[in-house]
Amino acid sequence: MKLFFLIILSIVLLEGCGVKSKPEYQGKVDQVNRIIL
């Protein structure tokens, strides 16, 4: 479970580094954020 959380955290960090420009990637990040919240 911790590994899963670390993967999600890395995805969020990547998003913060400017990967937002990819719409399909943004959609995946939004899905993950909904799952977390």
N, C-alpha and C positions, 0 to 999 in steps of 0.2 A: 504493500500500500504506500509505503514511503517512496519507493521508486517511482510509482505512478505520479505522486505529488511532485517529485523533483522534475519529472518530464514536463508536467504542466507549467511549473515555475519557469523552466528554461524556455518554453514556448512563449510565455508572457514577456520574458526578458527580451527574446528575439523580436517580438512585436514592438517593444519599446525602442529597439535599435533601428527601426525604420523598415521592417519587413511589411509594415502596414500597406505599402504600395501595391501588394499583390492581393486582389479582391478575393480570390478563392482561399488564400491563406487566412485573410481577415475573417472570412466566414467560419473557418474551422476554429479560430481563436474565440470567436463569439460563442460558438456552440460549447466549447470547453468552459468558458466563463459562466455560461448559464448552468452547466452541470455543477460547477463549484458553488455558485451562489444559490 
